């Protein structure tokens, strides 16, 4: 099974074909991605790019455009000082499926 390391939105992901993963929200209207591979693992053979592996492209398609992550509560509290604030955050993701590694 071929695996590759790709960079999407400043983060690196280890991907394989037919795999789905959540990445940071992509620009609106994005349907397909063509990514450069930073590293390719093909069985026992590993190829490291400088900075990318030549002639290897990873194709991905967007399955869902907007997926909301879990809600996170951020609390700031100081004892005996009447300081208590609470904020919430919910990250937005895009769900992509890796179609091919060539």
Secondary structure, 3 states (H helix, E strand, C coil): CEEEEEEECCEEEEEECCCEEEEECCCCCCCEEEEEEEEEEECCEEEECCCCCCCCEEEEEEEEEEEEEEEEEEEEEECCCCEEEEEEEEEEEEEEEEEEEC
